[in-house]
Amino acid sequence: DTAVSQTPKYLVTQMGNDKSIKCEQNLGHDTMYWYKQDSKKFLKIMFSYNNKELIINETVPNRFSPKSPDKAHLNLHINSLELGDSAVYFCASSHRLAGGRSSSYNEQFFGPGTRLTVL
Amino acid sequence: SQQGEEDPQALSIQEGENATMNCSYKTSINNLQWYRQNSGRGLVHLILIRSNEREKHSGRLRVTLDTSKKSSSLLITASRAADTASYFCATDPLGNYGQNFVFGPGTRLSVLP
């Protein structure tokens, strides 16, 4: 069984469109993330979401918004897509150890990625 | 600048040789983790070393951590062609407030048969 799954695997769309990427984890983790990996393989965290607490990377444009219907899902909505949004987007999940916001985290489990191409 | 920075950026070795990759970081951490990414795939967790540990082993992997130098190394012994991948270090900074797991740009390892 896939631990962290994402759909779609590939997404090709026109500039200006709105699109969503879905993510589901069946590991019972309490924290989920979205990452963007650019063409140079740099991996940057976009959001982390734990028990309805959303932590946003301040560099992420507000065209990007995560939506979590429940603990097992964290979807990514992108409005008004731009050429620079082309990248591979990874969802991940982990279990946060007890201790509050500054506590440490265990290893992350990544989804297979969604390759977004904006034309 | 990147919290975790791997060195070298690319490494090419023959099968059977050992591969060593290094990672430097800037702030105090809870733990440091190494991940592998095969081409076109997601990242796979390899090993986690906590800030109070100095060395850890897992199969053919050996990770060291020097918190005084803010550096870590990943050694893969007796490399195989299947080890060809990109390797990333990721740090879980103290007081991270959600900005955790800051990844470096990775080391691309090629193991030639």
Boltz contact constraints between the chains, C-beta under 6 A:
constraints:
  - contact:
      token1: [A, 41]
      token2: [B, 106]
      max_distance: 6.0
  - contact:
      token1: [A, 42]
      token2: [B, 105]
      max_distance: 6.0
  - contact:
      token1: [A, 43]
      token2: [B, 103]
      max_distance: 6.0
  - contact:
      token1: [A, 48]
      token2: [B, 98]
      max_distance: 6.0
  - contact:
      token1: [A, 55]
      token2: [B, 98]
      max_distance: 6.0
  - contact:
      token1: [A, 90]
      token2: [B, 42]
      max_distance: 6.0
  - contact:
      token1: [A, 101]
      token2: [B, 97]
      max_distance: 6.0
  - contact:
      token1: [A, 102]
      token2: [B, 95]
      max_distance: 6.0
  - contact:
      token1: [A, 104]
      token2: [B, 30]
      max_distance: 6.0
  - contact:
      token1: [A, 104]
      token2: [B, 31]
      max_distance: 6.0
  - contact:
      token1: [A, 104]
      token2: [B, 92]
      max_distance: 6.0
  - contact:
      token1: [A, 105]
      token2: [B, 92]
      max_distance: 6.0
  - contact:
      token1: [A, 105]
      token2: [B, 100]
      max_distance: 6.0
  - contact:
      token1: [A, 107]
      token2: [B, 33]
      max_distance: 6.0
  - contact:
      token1: [A, 107]
      token2: [B, 45]
      max_distance: 6.0
  - contact:
      token1: [A, 107]
      token2: [B, 48]
      max_distance: 6.0
  - contact:
      token1: [A, 110]
      token2: [B, 42]
      max_distance: 6.0
  - contact:
      token1: [A, 110]
      token2: [B, 43]
      max_distance: 6.0
  - contact:
      token1: [A, 111]
      token2: [B, 42]
      max_distance: 6.0
  - contact:
      token1: [A, 112]
      token2: [B, 42]
      max_distance: 6.0
  - contact:
      token1: [A, 113]
      token2: [B, 42]
      max_distance: 6.0
